[in-house]
């Protein structure tokens, strides 16, 4: 990583001393930042999921990122792993260097407005310098990622047109879309767990919308598959705007634009130790990709797939996972249904009713020395993280992904 210009000792001291003050008002500052920025630059709304804005998760995530970086302003190398994780998302969304000064401008204005007289010229000047340094680190890392993505065999830069080759209903709420390149040329391979961004022109919306969806099949195919949950909507809210658009208006033969695969929540295929894949709801999509990849490329590797859903009506791809489990002796499959239907009870194809808990999970796992991957709703993820902490699973063997802005699991 190239080095950004060094900050003087006084600037570093001022920034680190004011981190706690700004962190205390973090969400208020970032909420106001988004309001002002979107008012002057509504074209940037397409980058940010407006449902996450409404719920407050996007402002929280931005606040946590900025203040975490500021704490290490004199040693940004320490947070490079976190920067890279965010940079993957930025690269997938096609964030450009020209957008960073816009963000910096409104972030500083928001700090000044929320803190009032407490935000002295000295403090604002120090934070401007700090932000510019943090932004330069992001820009440098993202530049490397853009080059890497475009240089891959079948890779590309920017958005590329793909045709919906097949549309398959997987459950009452989840539909899979099979995407093939419109130009018929090769497409880049990906690592299981990665995602793509899809850009849509939603009817009634002035600006295009971009959303990220995990790839739900193994790589080395002539298509990509994404499996999208229809999110609930209510009047006058943007909740589920793109997911509903995809379900209702995008059909076989239609053309969509996507970016090349990105993301660092990936299965380590260089290892052969046992793997435990835990998912809740639509969080199973990256896990399906990981499972299929292991079966195809590491058939002797032990895999335990544990999924939690409300019931079979909303549970997607059960038949696919069940077939893999039945046909491969090293694949173990367990289900937890919160509210099983009468049919579920009659068939008894689930092993746990209610929610996943530590005692049950321990009873079905053959090996707690495995590497764990998990993804799902926030309460599910908090539960799993707590269980793994109780088991004293090493941090390097714990991997998880948020669908949306990162939240705290502690």
C-alpha positions in Angstrom: 0.0 0.0 0.0 1.3 3.4 -0.9 1.8 5.9 2.0 -0.5 8.9 2.3 1.1 12.2 3.3 2.1 12.1 7.0 0.1 14.3 9.4 1.9 16.6 11.9 1.9 15.7 15.6 -0.6 18.4 16.5 -3.2 17.2 14.0 -2.8 13.7 15.2 -3.2 14.7 18.8 -6.3 16.8 18.1 -8.0 14.1 16.1 -7.3 11.3 18.6 -8.4 13.6 21.5 -11.7 14.4 19.9 -12.6 10.9 18.7 -14.6 10.2 21.9 -16.5 13.5 21.6 -17.5 12.9 17.9 -18.2 9.2 18.6 -20.7 10.2 21.3 -22.6 12.2 18.6 -21.7 9.8 15.8 -25.1 8.8 14.6 -26.4 12.4 14.8 -23.5 13.6 12.8 -23.7 11.0 10.1 -27.5 11.2 9.9 -27.2 15.0 9.3 -24.3 14.3 6.8 -26.5 12.1 4.7 -29.4 14.6 4.8 -27.2 17.5 3.5 -25.3 15.5 1.0 -28.4 13.9 -0.6 -30.1 17.3 -0.7 -27.3 18.8 -2.8 -26.3 15.5 -4.6 -29.5 13.4 -5.0 -27.7 11.4 -7.7 -25.7 9.7 -5.0 -28.8 8.1 -3.6 -28.4 5.2 -6.0 -25.2 4.1 -4.2 -26.9 3.9 -0.8 -29.7 1.6 0.1 -32.4 4.0 1.3 -34.0 1.3 3.6 -30.7 1.1 5.4 -30.8 4.9 5.7 -34.2 4.8 7.2 -33.3 2.1 9.7 -30.2 3.9 10.8 -27.8 1.1 10.0 -26.0 3.1 7.2 -25.3 6.1 9.5 -24.1 3.8 12.3 -21.8 1.9 9.9 -20.3 5.2 8.5 -19.8 6.6 12.0 -18.1 3.4 13.2 -15.8 3.3 10.2 -14.7 7.0 10.4 -14.0 6.9 14.2 -12.3 3.6 14.1 -10.0 4.9 11.4 -9.4 8.1 13.3 -8.3 6.2 16.4 -5.5 4.7 14.2 -4.8 7.9 12.3 -1.1 7.5 13.1 -1.0 3.8 12.1 -3.6 3.2 9.4 -1.8 0.0 8.4 -3.5 -1.5 11.5 -7.0 -1.2 9.9 -6.1 -2.2 6.4 -8.2 -5.5 6.7 -11.3 -3.4 7.5 -10.5 -0.9 4.8 -10.2 -3.7 2.3 -13.5 -5.2 3.3 -15.2 -1.8 2.7 -13.2 -1.2 -0.4 -14.6 -4.4 -1.9 -18.1 -3.0 -1.6 -17.0 0.4 -2.9 -15.4 -1.3 -6.0 -18.5 -3.3 -6.6 -20.6 -0.1 -6.4 -18.1 1.7 -8.7 -17.2 4.4 -6.2 -14.9 6.9 -7.8 -12.1 9.1 -6.3 -14.1 12.2 -7.3 -16.8 11.2 -4.8 -14.5 11.3 -1.7 -14.2 15.1 -1.5 -18.0 15.3 -1.7 -18.3 13.0 1.3 -15.6 14.9 3.2 -17.2 18.2 2.6 -20.6 17.2 4.1 -19.1 15.2 6.9 -17.2 18.2 8.1 -20.3 20.4 7.7 -22.3 17.9 9.8 -19.6 17.9 12.5 -19.7 21.7 12.7 -23.5 21.8 12.8 -24.0 19.1 15.4 -21.2 20.2 17.7 -21.7 23.9 17.3 -19.2 26.1 19.1 -17.4 23.0 20.4 -16.2 22.4 16.8 -13.4 25.0 16.7 -11.5 25.9 13.6 -8.6 23.9 14.9 -10.7 20.8 15.3 -12.3 21.1 11.9 -8.9 21.7 10.2 -7.5 18.6 11.9 -10.4 16.4 10.9 -10.2 17.7 7.3 -6.6 16.6 7.2 -7.4 13.3 8.8 -10.3 12.6 6.4 -8.1 13.4 3.4 -5.5 10.9 4.6 -8.1 8.2 5.3 -9.7 8.8 1.9 -6.4 8.5 0.1 -5.8 5.1 1.7 -9.2 4.0 0.5 -8.6 5.4 -3.0 -5.3 3.6 -3.3 -6.6 0.2 -2.2 -9.7 0.5 -4.5 -7.5 1.5 -7.5 -5.6 -1.8 -7.0 -8.9 -3.7 -6.8 -10.3 -2.1 -10.0 -7.1 -3.1 -11.9 -7.2 -6.7 -10.4 -10.9 -7.2 -11.4 -10.4 -5.9 -15.0 -7.3 -8.0 -15.5 -8.9 -11.3 -14.6 -9.7 -13.7 -17.4 -13.2 -12.8 -18.3 -13.0 -9.8 -16.0 -14.2 -6.3 -16.8 -14.3 -2.8 -15.5 -17.6 -0.9 -14.7 -21.0 -2.4 -15.4 -21.5 -5.1 -18.0 -24.7 -6.2 -19.6 -26.1 -9.7 -18.7 -29.2 -11.5 -19.9 -31.6 -13.3 -17.6 -31.2 -16.8 -18.9 -33.5 -18.4 -16.3 -35.7 -17.2 -13.5 -36.6 -19.9 -10.9 -38.9 -19.6 -7.8 -37.1 -21.2 -4.9 -39.7 -20.5 -2.2 -42.6 -18.2 -1.5 -40.2 -15.3 -1.0 -36.9 -16.2 -2.8 -36.3 -16.3 -6.6 -33.1 -17.2 -8.4 -31.9 -15.4 -11.5 -29.4 -17.0 -13.8 -27.3 -14.4 -15.6 -25.3 -14.9 -18.8 -23.1 -12.3 -20.5 -25.0 -10.5 -23.4 -21.8 -10.4 -25.5 -21.3 -14.2 -25.2 -17.8 -13.7 -24.0 -16.2 -15.4 -21.0 -17.0 -14.3 -17.4 -14.7 -14.1 -14.5 -14.5 -16.8 -12.0 -15.2 -15.9 -8.4 -14.4 -17.2 -4.9 -17.4 -18.8 -3.1 -19.0 -16.2 -0.8 -18.5 -13.2 -3.1 -21.3 -11.0 -4.5 -22.1 -8.8 -7.5 -23.8 -5.4 -7.8 -26.8 -5.1 -10.1 -28.0 -1.8 -11.5 -31.7 -1.2 -12.2 -33.8 1.5 -13.6 -36.9 1.2 -11.4 -40.0 2.7 -12.8 -40.9 5.9 -11.0 -37.4 6.5 -9.7 -35.4 9.4 -11.1 -32.0 7.7 -10.5 -30.8 4.2 -11.1 -30.7 1.9 -8.1 -27.7 -0.4 -7.2 -27.9 -3.4 -4.9 -25.5 -6.1 -4.0 -26.4 -9.8 -4.0 -24.4 -12.9 -3.1 -23.6 -15.4 -5.8 -25.5 -18.6 -4.9 -23.8 -21.2 -7.1 -20.3 -22.5 -7.6 -17.9 -20.7 -10.0 -16.5 -22.1 -13.2 -19.9 -22.0 -14.9 -21.0 -20.0 -18.0 -23.5 -18.1 -15.8 -23.8 -16.3 -12.4 -26.7 -17.1 -10.1 -28.2 -14.7 -7.6 -31.1 -15.6 -5.3 -33.1 -12.6 -4.1 -35.6 -12.4 -1.3 -38.7 -10.3 -1.8 -38.5 -7.8 1.0 -41.7 -6.4 2.5 -42.8 -3.0 1.4 -45.1 -0.4 2.9 -46.5 2.8 1.4 -44.1 5.7 0.9 -41.0 3.7 2.0 -38.2 2.4 -0.2 -38.0 -0.9 1.6 -37.4 -3.7 -0.8 -37.5 -1.4 -3.9 -35.0 -3.4 -6.0 -35.9 -6.9 -4.7 -39.6 -6.3 -5.5 -38.7 -4.9 -8.9 -36.6 -7.9 -9.7 -39.4 -10.3 -8.7 -42.2 -8.5 -10.4 -40.6 -6.9 -13.6 -37.4 -8.7 -14.5 -38.0 -11.8 -16.6 -36.2 -14.3 -18.8 -34.6 -12.5 -21.7 -34.4 -9.1 -20.0 -31.0 -7.4 -19.8 -29.5 -6.1 -16.5 -26.1 -4.5 -15.7 -23.8 -5.9 -13.1 -20.2 -5.4 -11.8 -17.7 -8.2 -11.5 -17.7 -10.3 -8.4 -16.3 -8.8 -5.2 -16.1 -9.4 -1.5 -13.7 -10.9 1.1 -16.2 -13.2 2.9 -14.9 -16.2 1.1 -14.2 -19.8 1.6 -10.5 -20.6 2.0 -10.0 -23.4 -0.6 -6.4 -23.8 0.3 -7.4 -25.5 3.5 -8.9 -28.9 4.0 -10.1 -28.7 7.6 -13.8 -29.3 8.5 -16.1 -26.5 7.6 -19.3 -25.5 9.4 -21.7 -23.3 7.3 -24.5 -21.6 9.4 -27.2 -19.5 7.8 -30.5 -17.9 8.6 -33.1 -16.9 6.0 -31.7 -15.6 2.8 -28.3 -15.7 4.4 -28.0 -19.2 2.9 -27.1 -17.8 -0.5 -23.3 -17.5 0.0 -23.4 -20.7 1.9 -24.9 -22.6 -1.0 -22.0 -21.3 -3.2 -19.5 -22.5 -0.6 -21.2 -25.9 -0.2 -21.4 -26.5 -4.0 -17.7 -25.5 -4.4 -16.5 -27.8 -1.7 -18.5 -30.7 -3.1 -17.1 -30.1 -6.6 -13.5 -29.3 -5.8 -12.8 -30.9 -2.3 -15.2 -33.9 -2.2 -13.3 -35.4 0.8 -13.6 -32.2 2.9 -16.1 -32.5 5.8 -18.9 -29.9 5.7 -21.7 -29.3 8.1 -24.6 -27.2 6.8 -26.9 -25.8 9.4 -29.8 -23.6 8.3 -32.5 -21.7 10.2 -35.8 -20.6 8.6 -39.4 -19.9 9.7 -40.7 -23.0 7.9 -40.5 -24.8 4.6 -42.8 -22.2 2.8 -40.0 -19.6 2.9 -37.0 -22.0 3.0 -35.2 -21.9 -0.4 -33.1 -24.6 -2.0 -33.8 -27.3 0.6 -34.0 -29.9 -2.2 -30.6 -28.8 -3.6 -28.8 -29.1 -0.2 -30.6 -32.3 0.7 -29.5 -33.9 -2.6 -25.9 -32.9 -2.0 -26.1 -34.3 1.6 -27.7 -37.6 0.4 -25.1 -38.1 -2.4 -21.9 -37.1 -0.5 -21.0 -38.8 2.7 -18.9 -35.9 4.0 -21.9 -33.4 3.8 -24.0 -33.2 7.0 -27.3 -31.2 6.9 -29.4 -29.9 9.8 -32.5 -27.7 9.8 -34.1 -25.5 12.4 -37.6 -24.2 11.8 -39.0 -21.4 14.0 -42.7 -22.1 13.2 -43.0 -25.4 11.3 -46.2 -26.0 9.3 -48.4 -29.0 9.7 -46.8 -30.5 6.7 -43.3 -29.9 8.2 -44.3 -31.7 11.3 -45.7 -34.6 9.3 -42.6 -34.9 7.1 -40.2 -34.4 10.1 -37.4 -33.2 7.8 -36.2 -30.6 10.3 -34.3 -31.4 13.5 -35.0 -28.4 15.7 -38.0 -26.3 16.4 -37.7 -22.7 17.6 -34.3 -21.0 17.4 -30.8 -22.4 17.2 -29.3 -22.6 20.7 -25.9 -23.6 22.0 -26.9 -27.0 23.4 -28.6 -28.2 20.1 -25.8 -26.8 17.9 -23.2 -28.7 20.0 -25.2 -31.9 19.7 -25.2 -31.9 15.9 -21.6 -30.8 15.2 -19.1 -33.5 14.9 -16.1 -31.2 15.2 -15.8 -27.9 17.0 -12.3 -27.6 15.7 -13.7 -26.6 12.3 -13.7 -23.2 10.5 -17.1 -21.5 10.9 -18.8 -19.3 8.3 -22.2 -17.7 9.1 -24.6 -15.2 7.6 -28.2 -14.2 8.3 -30.4 -11.7 10.3 -28.7 -9.7 13.0 -30.2 -11.6 16.0 -29.2 -14.9 14.4 -25.6 -13.7 13.8 -25.3 -12.4 17.4 -26.4 -15.8 18.7 -23.9 -17.7 16.6 -21.1 -15.3 17.5 -21.9 -15.7 21.2 -21.9 -19.5 20.9 -18.6 -19.6 19.1 -17.1 -17.2 21.8 -18.3 -19.6 24.5 -16.6 -22.4 22.7 -13.4 -20.3 22.5 -13.2 -20.8 18.8 -10.1 -18.8 17.6 -11.0 -15.5 15.8 -9.1 -16.7 12.7 -11.6 -19.5 12.3 -14.7 -17.3 12.5 -16.0 -15.6 9.4 -19.3 -13.8 8.8 -21.0 -11.5 6.4 -23.6 -8.7 6.8 -26.3 -8.2 4.2 -26.1 -4.4 4.4 -24.0 -2.1 6.6 -21.9 -3.8 9.3 -23.3 -3.9 12.8 -21.9 -4.8 16.2 -22.3 -8.5 17.1 -21.1 -8.1 20.7 
